[in-house]
Amino acid sequence: MKNIFTNVKGDVFGGITAGIVALPLALAFGVSSGLGPAAGLYGAIFISFFAAIFGGTNTQISGPTAPMTAVSMVVIAGIVAVHDGNIEKALPYILSVFLLAGIMQVGLGLLGMGKYIKYIPYPVVSGFMTAIGVIILITQILPALGYYPKEDTGLVNQFKPEAEEIILQNILKEEAGEGILVLEDFQETIKRANAISEDDMMKEAKTLAAKEASGVLGAIKVLPMALENIKWLEVILAFATIFIIYGFKRITTVVPSTLVALLVVSGVAYGFGLDYRPIEEIPGGIPVPNLEIFTNFSVTAITPYIFTALTLALLGAIDSLLTSVVADNMTKTKHNPNKELVGQGIGNSIAAFFGGIPGAGATIRTVVNINSGGKTKLSGMVAGLMLLVVLLALGPIASQIPAAVLAGILITVGIGVMDYKGLKAIPSLPRDFKIGPFKISSEVVIMLVVMVLSSIWNLVYAVGIGLIISSLMFMKKIGDLTAGRSDVKSLLKEKAWTDEANFPTKLKEEVFIKHIKGPLFFGSTSDFQQLAKQIPDTASTVIIRMGRMQYMDQSGLYAMEDVLVDLKKNNINVLFVGLLKQPAYMMERIDIIPDLIPKEHIFGTFDAAVAWVKENVKDVSEL
């Protein structure tokens, strides 16, 4: 913090420029999340400011991002559905999950987990990012066409019977909770059912209609209805926004094309008094803390979303640290990953407390900040303050922005966030995995599984499944490589090591030499356990050379024990050569040493083992 004011002019200009870039995206992500534009703006303000203060990357600009918003959509839609479509009732629980994700991020940083984020496989990240693009792109087609499922009477009426059934089920649940036996007091049930109004019925039907149209599959399902009810003015506004965003970049990149599109299209629509659909109203004044997070807190209500909160925390960590690497490359500095996670967690926690959606380090905004002169944490703080000024001074004006304009902005975000580098590499990746008669790349399999499952099912579970598949495939590859390098062969077939050249020829039938190259772990134990079966009948001694076996896990330990027990039953002596510290420690823990391998059978060098062999092993042919 002591160097925060060493570059005031550059930081102020960089922060303001980054804030300008962040404004339309914050509004768009807020709308896309389901909580409204104000939630996106609140998230951008608080995350940018506090992540800058407490984070570990001086030039990082943080705020809502496409991946974080996509996962947030899942959380919000799920909790709103549980609360009968009432966003006000659901809000405290939604923000509780976001707060939990922020606290988890702080925990990850304090536990020093920042350095481990880099081990998440690229195919998982690639598939996830492409899925994010697909989700945003397809779900924004509906508002770009001016279609809102809740307002389609034809669609809503289809759900009235189901709405009636759900309302009746809720009445029965209420009565059961109150100890009322329906069959004994059926009149009470009738009384409560009669109290249900048409408005209640329509409200529930609208919730069901919105749920039906949610997500990629939902949007595709109702697309024919959207095309039947297309509003051409909304289409023109969305298309004009997209055209300006891509077209203005060809003129200059000094001014953000997204902001130009927002101002121009919104200005024309408002100035000419066009009959467009505006975004939700943005409340003016200082953001107020949502104390219901604590007063209405319920462990049971957020328990189903703990894994989702962890996914948000991890995703935000990955997103932020990747941006930190970009910032390092541009500024020739070195970020502190654990401190960065703490900063992001504090920012997300405070944003949740004030009703904002979660976010992470944003690459484009960070690059803009650096290119505009930002060098210290002050730039991120200025970006947050700049957005706060916009909220206080321009809230009512921003509320007149056409919803189709934000849909157009999000469509370009969806197109831009896809991992084209990973998609282009699909044909060229080595085909190392076989499914039936077909050989395909395991990397491609992982990427496609994550991408498809994320797009049509569940983002959270898709990432988990992708990580599991990646881990299993990695373990198989390492196991195959290790087993391939340490084949179980006799000295006559296996290429001898240099110091074995002078091994007595007459004793080769009596002595079997085994080379272990690489770790003995769960991936290589099955091959090692074949050792006893491949020892010649003439052999009375086995030399296991372990100088290149740096590591042994529990599976390898017990595999070694099984082999040694079998050899001892067959009265075969076993000598260890070059035993390293970690394997020795493991074998001493369960008394393999000295019960199965006495200390005098452990040698530091092969020559010492050969001396023992010459003294203790007799040539059978001479007997």
C-alpha positions in Angstrom: 0.0 0.0 0.0 3.0 2.3 0.5 3.5 2.7 -3.2 -0.1 3.2 -4.1 0.3 6.9 -4.9 3.5 6.7 -7.0 1.6 6.9 -10.3 -1.5 8.9 -9.5 -2.1 10.4 -13.0 -1.7 7.1 -14.9 -3.7 5.1 -12.3 -6.6 7.6 -12.4 -6.7 7.6 -16.2 -6.4 3.8 -16.3 -9.0 3.3 -13.7 -11.5 5.6 -15.3 -11.0 4.0 -18.7 -11.4 0.5 -17.3 -14.5 1.7 -15.5 -16.0 2.9 -18.7 -15.3 -0.4 -20.4 -16.8 -2.2 -17.4 -20.0 -0.2 -17.3 -22.0 -1.8 -20.2 -20.7 -5.3 -19.3 -21.7 -4.9 -15.6 -25.2 -3.9 -16.6 -25.4 -6.7 -19.2 -24.2 -9.4 -16.8 -26.6 -8.2 -14.1 -29.5 -8.5 -16.5 -28.3 -11.9 -17.7 -27.9 -13.2 -14.2 -31.5 -12.7 -13.4 -31.0 -10.2 -10.6 -31.1 -7.1 -12.8 -28.7 -4.4 -13.9 -28.2 -2.9 -10.5 -26.8 -6.2 -9.2 -24.2 -6.2 -12.0 -23.3 -2.6 -11.2 -23.0 -3.3 -7.5 -20.8 -6.3 -8.1 -18.5 -4.3 -10.4 -18.2 -1.4 -7.8 -17.4 -3.5 -4.7 -15.3 -6.2 -6.3 -13.2 -3.8 -8.2 -12.5 -1.6 -5.2 -11.9 -4.2 -2.5 -10.1 -6.8 -4.7 -7.7 -4.0 -5.7 -7.0 -3.0 -2.0 -6.5 -6.5 -0.7 -5.4 -8.4 -3.8 -2.0 -9.5 -5.0 -2.0 -8.1 -8.5 -1.4 -4.3 -8.7 -3.0 -3.7 -12.1 -5.9 -6.1 -11.8 -9.4 -4.8 -12.6 -12.1 -7.1 -11.2 -15.9 -7.3 -11.6 -18.6 -9.6 -13.0 -17.3 -11.9 -15.8 -19.0 -14.2 -18.3 -18.0 -17.5 -16.6 -19.0 -16.2 -13.1 -22.3 -14.8 -14.4 -23.1 -18.1 -16.2 -22.7 -20.1 -12.9 -24.5 -17.4 -11.0 -27.5 -17.8 -13.4 -27.7 -21.5 -12.3 -27.7 -20.6 -8.6 -30.3 -17.8 -9.0 -32.7 -19.8 -11.2 -32.5 -22.8 -8.9 -33.2 -20.8 -5.7 -35.9 -18.6 -7.3 -37.7 -21.8 -8.5 -37.7 -23.1 -4.9 -39.3 -19.9 -3.7 -42.2 -20.0 -6.2 -40.6 -17.6 -8.6 -40.5 -14.8 -6.0 -37.1 -13.1 -6.4 -37.6 -11.0 -3.3 -38.0 -14.1 -1.1 -35.2 -15.9 -2.8 -32.7 -13.0 -2.7 -31.3 -13.5 0.8 -30.5 -17.1 0.0 -29.0 -16.3 -3.3 -26.7 -13.7 -1.7 -25.9 -16.1 1.1 -24.5 -18.5 -1.5 -22.5 -15.7 -3.1 -21.2 -14.7 0.3 -20.2 -18.3 1.0 -18.3 -18.4 -2.3 -16.4 -15.3 -1.3 -15.5 -16.7 2.1 -14.3 -19.9 0.4 -12.0 -17.8 -1.8 -10.5 -16.1 1.2 -10.0 -19.6 2.7 -8.3 -20.9 -0.4 -5.9 -17.9 -0.3 -5.2 -18.3 3.4 -4.5 -22.1 2.9 -2.0 -21.2 0.2 -4.0 -22.9 -2.6 -3.3 -20.3 -5.2 -0.3 -22.1 -6.5 -2.3 -25.3 -7.2 -5.0 -23.7 -9.4 -2.6 -24.0 -12.4 -3.0 -27.8 -12.2 -6.6 -27.7 -13.5 -6.3 -29.3 -17.0 -6.6 -27.1 -20.0 -9.3 -29.3 -21.8 -11.6 -28.7 -18.7 -11.1 -25.0 -18.9 -11.4 -24.9 -22.7 -14.6 -26.9 -22.7 -16.1 -24.8 -19.9 -15.2 -21.5 -21.6 -16.7 -22.6 -24.9 -19.8 -23.8 -23.1 -20.1 -20.4 -21.4 -20.0 -18.8 -24.8 -22.7 -21.1 -26.1 -24.9 -20.5 -23.1 -24.7 -16.7 -23.3 -25.1 -16.7 -27.1 -28.2 -18.9 -27.2 -30.0 -17.6 -24.1 -29.6 -14.0 -25.4 -31.3 -14.8 -28.7 -34.7 -14.6 -27.0 -34.4 -11.0 -25.6 -32.7 -10.0 -28.8 -35.9 -11.1 -30.6 -38.0 -9.2 -28.0 -39.4 -12.4 -26.6 -40.0 -12.9 -22.9 -41.6 -16.3 -21.9 -43.5 -14.8 -18.9 -45.3 -12.4 -21.3 -46.4 -15.0 -23.9 -50.0 -15.7 -22.9 -50.1 -18.8 -25.1 -47.1 -20.4 -23.4 -48.2 -19.4 -19.9 -51.7 -20.9 -20.4 -50.1 -24.2 -21.2 -48.8 -24.3 -17.6 -52.0 -23.4 -15.8 -53.0 -27.0 -15.0 -49.5 -27.7 -13.6 -49.6 -24.4 -11.7 -52.9 -25.5 -10.2 -51.4 -28.9 -9.2 -48.4 -27.2 -7.5 -50.6 -24.7 -5.6 -52.7 -27.6 -4.3 -49.7 -29.5 -3.3 -48.5 -26.5 -1.4 -51.8 -26.3 0.4 -51.6 -29.9 1.4 -48.0 -29.4 2.7 -49.1 -26.4 4.8 -51.9 -28.4 6.3 -49.6 -31.4 7.0 -47.2 -29.0 8.7 -50.0 -27.6 10.9 -51.2 -31.1 11.8 -54.4 -30.9 9.9 -55.7 -34.3 8.5 -57.2 -33.6 5.1 -59.6 -36.5 5.0 -61.0 -35.5 8.4 -61.2 -31.8 7.7 -61.6 -31.6 3.9 -63.6 -28.4 4.3 -60.4 -26.6 5.4 -58.7 -27.7 2.2 -61.6 -26.5 0.1 -61.6 -23.2 1.9 -57.9 -22.6 1.3 -58.2 -23.7 -2.4 -61.1 -21.2 -2.9 -58.9 -18.4 -1.6 -56.5 -19.0 -4.5 -57.0 -16.1 -7.0 -56.6 -16.1 -10.8 -53.6 -13.8 -10.3 -52.0 -16.5 -8.0 -52.6 -19.1 -10.7 -51.1 -16.9 -13.4 -48.1 -16.0 -11.3 -47.2 -19.7 -10.7 -47.8 -20.4 -14.4 -45.5 -17.6 -15.4 -42.8 -19.0 -13.1 -43.2 -22.4 -14.8 -43.1 -20.8 -18.3 -39.9 -19.0 -17.4 -38.4 -22.2 -16.0 -39.3 -24.1 -19.2 -37.5 -21.5 -21.3 -34.4 -21.3 -19.1 -31.0 -22.5 -20.2 -29.8 -23.6 -23.6 -32.3 -26.4 -24.1 -35.2 -24.2 -22.9 -34.2 -21.4 -25.2 -34.1 -23.7 -28.2 -37.4 -25.3 -27.2 -39.3 -22.0 -27.2 -37.4 -20.4 -30.1 -40.2 -21.3 -32.6 -42.7 -19.3 -30.4 -40.2 -16.5 -30.2 -40.0 -16.4 -34.0 -43.8 -16.3 -34.2 -43.9 -13.3 -31.8 -40.8 -11.5 -33.0 -40.5 -7.8 -32.3 -38.6 -6.2 -35.1 -37.6 -3.1 -33.3 -35.8 -5.1 -30.6 -34.1 -7.1 -33.4 -32.9 -4.0 -35.1 -31.6 -2.5 -31.8 -29.7 -5.7 -31.0 -28.3 -6.0 -34.5 -27.3 -2.3 -34.6 -25.5 -2.9 -31.2 -23.6 -5.9 -32.5 -22.7 -4.1 -35.8 -21.3 -1.1 -34.0 -19.3 -3.2 -31.5 -17.5 -5.1 -34.3 -17.5 -2.2 -36.8 -16.1 0.5 -34.5 -13.1 -1.6 -33.6 -12.0 -1.3 -37.3 -12.0 2.5 -36.9 -10.2 2.8 -33.5 -9.7 0.8 -30.4 -8.9 3.9 -28.3 -12.6 4.3 -27.3 -14.3 1.0 -26.2 -16.7 -0.1 -29.0 -19.0 -1.6 -26.5 -19.5 1.8 -24.8 -20.0 3.5 -28.2 -22.7 1.0 -29.1 -24.4 1.4 -25.8 -24.5 5.2 -26.0 -25.3 5.5 -29.7 -28.1 2.9 -30.0 -29.6 3.8 -26.6 -29.4 7.5 -27.5 -31.2 7.0 -30.9 -33.9 4.8 -29.3 -34.6 7.2 -26.5 -34.1 10.4 -28.6 -36.6 9.3 -31.2 -39.1 8.1 -28.7 -39.1 4.5 -30.0 -41.4 2.0 -28.3 -38.7 -0.2 -27.0 -38.4 -2.3 -23.8 -36.1 -0.7 -21.3 -34.0 -2.6 -18.7 -35.2 -2.8 -15.1 -35.0 0.4 -13.1 -31.7 1.0 -11.4 -32.3 2.3 -7.9 -30.6 5.6 -7.1 -28.6 6.4 -4.0 -25.9 4.6 -2.0 -26.1 0.8 -2.1 -27.7 -0.5 1.1 -26.5 -3.7 2.8 -28.9 -6.6 2.6 -29.2 -7.6 6.3 -31.6 -10.4 5.4 -28.6 -12.5 4.5 -28.1 -12.9 8.3 -31.6 -12.4 9.7 -33.1 -15.0 7.2 -30.1 -17.3 7.2 -30.9 -21.0 6.9 -28.3 -23.7 6.7 -30.8 -26.1 5.1 -31.7 -23.6 2.4 -28.1 -23.2 1.2 -26.8 -26.7 1.9 -27.7 -27.9 -1.7 -25.6 -25.1 -3.1 -22.4 -25.6 -1.1 -20.7 -27.4 -4.0 -22.0 -24.7 -6.3 -20.5 -22.0 -4.0 -17.2 -23.9 -4.1 -17.3 -24.1 -7.9 -17.9 -20.3 -8.0 -14.9 -19.8 -5.7 -12.6 -22.0 -7.8 -13.8 -20.6 -11.0 -13.3 -17.1 -9.7 -9.8 -18.1 -8.6 -8.9 -19.6 -12.0 -10.4 -16.6 -13.8 -8.5 -14.1 -11.6 -5.1 -15.8 -11.6 -5.1 -16.3 -15.4 -5.7 -12.5 -15.7 -2.9 -12.0 -13.2 -0.5 -13.9 -15.4 -1.5 -11.7 -18.4 -0.9 -8.6 -16.2 2.5 -10.0 -15.2 3.5 -10.5 -18.8 2.5 -7.0 -19.7 4.1 -5.2 -16.7 7.1 -7.5 -16.1 6.0 -8.0 -12.5 5.1 -11.0 -10.3 1.7 -11.3 -8.6 1.0 -13.0 -5.3 -1.5 -15.7 -6.1 -2.6 -16.4 -2.5 -3.0 -12.7 -1.7 -5.0 -12.3 -4.9 -7.4 -15.0 -3.8 -7.9 -13.3 -0.5 -8.6 -10.0 -2.2 -11.1 -11.5 -4.7 -12.8 -13.3 -1.8 -13.2 -10.1 0.2 -14.5 -8.3 -2.8 -17.0 -11.0 -3.6 -18.1 -11.2 0.0 -18.7 -7.5 0.3 -20.4 -7.4 -3.1 -22.8 -10.1 -1.9 -23.6 -8.2 1.3 -24.7 -5.3 -0.9 -26.7 -7.3 -3.4 -24.1 -7.6 -6.2 -23.3 -10.7 -8.3 -19.9 -12.3 -8.0 -17.0 -11.7 -10.3 -13.3 -12.1 -10.8 -10.3 -10.5 -12.4 -11.3 -9.4 -15.9 -8.7 -9.7 -18.6 -9.9 -7.1 -21.1 -10.5 -4.5 -18.4 -7.1 -5.2 -16.9 -5.4 -4.9 -20.3 -7.2 -1.6 -20.9 -6.1 -0.3 -17.5 -2.4 -1.2 -18.1 -2.4 0.3 -21.6 -4.0 3.5 -20.2 -1.3 4.0 -17.7 -2.4 2.0 -14.6 0.4 0.6 -12.5 -0.8 0.3 -8.9 -3.7 -0.8 -6.8 -5.1 2.8 -7.0 -6.3 2.1 -10.6 -8.7 -0.7 -9.5 -10.0 1.5 -6.7 -10.6 4.3 -9.1 -12.5 2.0 -11.5 -14.8 1.0 -8.7 -15.3 4.6 -7.5 -16.0 5.7 -11.1 -18.8 3.1 -11.4 -20.2 4.3 -8.1 -20.4 7.9 -9.4 -22.2 6.6 -12.5 -24.7 4.8 -10.2 -25.3 7.9 -8.1 -25.5 10.4 -10.9 -26.8 8.5 -13.9 -28.9 5.7 -12.4 -32.3 7.1 -13.8 -30.7 7.7 -17.2 -29.2 4.3 -17.3 -32.6 2.8 -16.6 -33.7 3.9 -20.0 -31.2 1.7 -21.8 -33.0 -0.8 -24.2 -32.9 -4.4 -23.0 -32.1 -5.4 -26.6 -28.9 -3.4 -26.5 -27.6 -5.3 -23.5 -28.7 -8.6 -25.3 -26.6 -7.5 -28.3 -23.6 -6.7 -26.0 -23.9 -10.2 -24.4 -24.1 -11.9 -27.8 -20.7 -10.4 -28.7 -19.4 -11.5 -25.2 -20.6 -15.0 -25.8 -18.9 -15.1 -29.2 -15.7 -13.7 -27.8 -15.4 -15.9 -24.7 -15.3 -19.2 -26.6 -11.9 -20.9 -26.7 -11.3 -21.0 -30.4 -7.7 -22.0 -29.8 -8.9 -25.2 -28.2 -11.5 -25.8 -30.9 -9.0 -25.4 -33.7 -6.7 -27.9 -32.1 -9.2 -30.7 -32.2 -8.2 -32.3 -35.6 -4.5 -32.1 -34.8 -4.3 -33.6 -31.2 -2.9 -37.1 -31.0 -5.5 -39.9 -30.9 -4.5 -41.8 -27.8 -7.9 -43.1 -26.7 -10.0 -45.9 -28.2 -13.8 -46.2 -28.1 -14.8 -49.4 -29.9 -13.2 -49.3 -33.3 -12.6 -45.6 -33.2 -9.4 -43.8 -32.0 -9.8 -40.3 -30.6 -7.9 -37.8 -28.5 -8.5 -38.1 -24.8 -8.0 -34.3 -24.6 -10.8 -33.8 -27.1 -13.1 -36.2 -25.2 -12.6 -34.2 -22.0 -13.2 -30.9 -23.7 -16.3 -32.1 -25.5 -17.8 -33.8 -22.4 -17.4 -30.6 -20.4 -18.6 -28.4 -23.2 -21.8 -30.5 -23.9 -22.7 -31.2 -20.3 -22.1 -27.6 -19.3 -24.3 -26.3 -22.2 -27.3 -28.6 -21.8 -27.1 -29.9 -18.2 -25.3 -28.4 -15.3 -22.1 -26.2 -15.3 -21.1 -27.3 -11.8 -21.4 -31.1 -12.4 -19.9 -30.8 -15.8 -16.6 -29.3 -14.4 -16.6 -32.0 -11.7 -17.0 -34.8 -14.2 -14.4 -33.3 -16.5 -11.9 -33.2 -13.6 -12.6 -36.8 -12.7 -12.2 -38.0 -16.3 -9.0 -35.9 -16.6 -7.6 -37.4 -13.4 -8.4 -41.0 -14.5 -6.9 -40.6 -17.9 -3.8 -38.9 -16.5 -3.4 -41.8 -14.0 -3.8 -44.3 -16.8 -1.2 -42.6 -19.0 1.3 -42.3 -16.1 0.7 -45.9 -15.2 1.2 -47.1 -18.7 4.4 -45.0 -19.1 5.8 -46.2 -15.8 5.0 -49.8 -16.5 6.5 -49.4 -20.0 9.7 -48.1 -18.6 10.0 -50.7 -15.9 9.1 -53.9 -17.7 9.5 -57.1 -15.7 12.1 -59.0 -17.7 15.1 -61.1 -16.8 18.6 -59.8 -17.1 19.1 -61.9 -20.3 16.2 -60.0 -22.0 16.4 -56.6 -20.3 19.1 -54.2 -21.3 21.7 -54.3 -18.5 22.7 -51.2 -16.8 26.3 -50.1 -17.2 27.6 -51.4 -13.9 26.1 -54.8 -14.6 28.5 -55.6 -17.5 30.9 -57.6 -15.3 28.2 -59.6 -13.5 29.5 -63.2 -13.3 28.1 -65.1 -16.3 27.9 -68.4 -14.4 25.5 -66.9 -11.9 23.0 -65.4 -14.3 20.8 -68.5 -14.0 20.8 -68.3 -10.2 20.3 -64.5 -9.9 17.4 -62.6 -11.3 17.9 -58.8 -11.6 14.8 -56.5 -11.6 15.1 -52.8 -12.5 12.5 -50.4 -11.1 12.5 -47.2 -13.0 10.2 -44.5 -11.8 7.6 -44.4 -8.9 5.9 -47.6 -7.7 2.3 -46.4 -7.4 -1.2 -47.6 -8.0 -0.8 -47.2 -11.7 2.1 -49.6 -12.0 1.4 -52.2 -9.2 -0.4 -54.7 -11.4 2.7 -55.2 -13.6 5.1 -55.3 -10.6 3.0 -58.0 -9.0 3.8 -60.3 -12.0 7.5 -60.3 -10.9 7.3 -63.6 -9.0 5.8 -65.4 -12.0 8.6 -64.4 -14.3 11.5 -65.5 -12.2 13.3 -68.5 -13.7 13.0 -71.8 -11.8 16.8 -71.9 -11.4 17.0 -68.5 -9.6 17.5 -68.5 -5.9 18.2 -64.8 -5.5 16.5 -61.7 -6.7 18.2 -58.3 -6.8 15.8 -55.4 -7.0 17.5 -52.2 -8.1 15.7 -49.3 -6.6 18.1 -46.4 -7.2 15.7 -44.9 -9.7 12.5 -45.4 -7.7 12.1 -42.1 -6.0 8.6 -42.6 -4.7 6.2 -45.4 -3.4 2.6 -44.8 -2.5 0.4 -47.1 -0.3 -0.7 -49.2 -3.2 2.9 -49.7 -4.3 3.9 -50.5 -0.7 1.4 -53.4 -0.4 2.2 -54.7 -3.8 5.9 -54.8 -2.8 4.9 -56.7 0.4 2.8 -59.2 -1.5 5.7 -60.0 -3.9 8.2 -60.3 -1.1 5.9 -62.6 0.9 5.6 -64.9 -2.2 9.3 -64.9 -2.8 10.0 -65.8 0.9 7.5 -68.7 0.7 9.6 -70.0 -2.3 12.8 -69.6 -0.3 14.2 -67.0 -2.6 16.5 -64.4 -1.2 15.8 -60.7 -2.1 18.5 -58.0 -2.1 17.7 -54.3 -2.3 20.2 -52.0 -4.1 20.1 -48.2 -4.0 17.1 -48.0 -1.7 16.1 -44.3 -1.4 14.8 -42.4 1.6 11.0 -42.2 1.0 10.5 -45.9 -0.1 12.7 -47.0 2.8 10.6 -45.0 5.3 7.4 -46.5 3.9 8.7 -50.1 4.1 9.9 -49.5 7.7 6.5 -48.3 8.8 4.9 -51.7 8.1 8.0 -53.7 9.0 8.9 -55.0 5.5 12.3 -53.9 6.7 13.5 -55.9 8.6 10.9 -58.7 8.7 11.0 -59.5 5.0 14.2 -57.7 4.0 16.9 -57.8 6.8 19.2 -54.8 7.0 22.2 -56.9 5.8 20.3 -57.5 2.5 20.1 -53.8 1.7 23.1 -52.5 -0.3 24.1 -49.0 -1.3 25.8 -50.0 -4.5 25.4 -52.8 -7.1 29.1 -53.9 -6.6 28.4 -54.5 -2.9 25.4 -56.7 -3.8 27.5 -58.6 -6.3 30.2 -59.2 -3.6 27.4 -60.8 -1.4 26.2 -62.9 -4.3 29.7 -64.2 -5.1 30.1 -65.2 -1.5 26.6 -66.7 -0.8 25.2 -68.0 -4.2 26.5 -71.2 -5.7 26.5 -72.0 -9.4 23.9 -74.8 -9.7 25.7 -76.3 -12.8 28.7 -77.0 -10.7 26.8 -79.0 -8.1 
